[in-house]
Amino acid sequence: MGQAMFYHLTRSGVFDTLQTLLPRALAQGWRVMVRGTDRAALERIDGRLWQEPEEGFLPHGLEGGPHDAMQPVLIGLGPAANAPQAVALIDGADPLPGEEAAERLWVIFDGNDDAAVMHARALWSRLATGGLTLQYWSEESGRWQMKTERKG
C-alpha cells in the first residue's frame, strides 16, 4: 500500500512544487502521472517543462501522443498510460481506482482557494478509510515541513 502526501501551497505554485518532486521521483527510477482538471493549465506546465530548468531537461509528454506508455512523466486528464509509481493530482483532480496503491500519491492544492482546501480535506478523509499512510505538508514557515502523519 502506498503513501499519500498532501502539499498545501501558500507560497509556491504548482509548477514549482512539481519541479521539486518530479526530479526526485525520476532519480528513483519511477514513472509519474501528473493529472489535472484543466487541459490549458496542463499545456502550460508542459510548455514550461520544455524550457525549465535551464541546467537540465525533465523528460515528459502531454497525453495523447504515440509514446504515452513510455513517458517518464505523463501529463494529462485521464488514466495513467505509463504505469507510474507516483501520481500527482493538481487543480482538484481525484485519484482513479487503484492509484492509492502507487508508491506515492501527491495531492497538491492551493491553500488560498477555499474550494481546493475543502476538496483536499474530503480526499484526506476518503483515503484515510483505505488504510493509506497520509502526510500533510505545509510551507507556511518558508520551507516544506511535515505537519501531520496518519499511519495506515
Secondary structure as GFF3:
##gff-version 3
##sequence-region A 1 152
A	DSSP	beta_strand	3	9	.	.	.	ID=ss1
A	DSSP	alpha_helix	14	27	.	.	.	ID=ss2
A	DSSP	beta_strand	32	35	.	.	.	ID=ss3
A	DSSP	alpha_helix	39	51	.	.	.	ID=ss4
A	DSSP	beta_strand	61	62	.	.	.	ID=ss5
A	DSSP	three_ten_helix	68	70	.	.	.	ID=ss6
A	DSSP	beta_strand	73	76	.	.	.	ID=ss7
A	DSSP	beta_strand	86	89	.	.	.	ID=ss8
A	DSSP	three_ten_helix	99	101	.	.	.	ID=ss9
A	DSSP	beta_strand	104	110	.	.	.	ID=ss10
A	DSSP	alpha_helix	114	128	.	.	.	ID=ss11
A	DSSP	beta_strand	133	138	.	.	.	ID=ss12
A	DSSP	beta_strand	145	150	.	.	.	ID=ss13
###
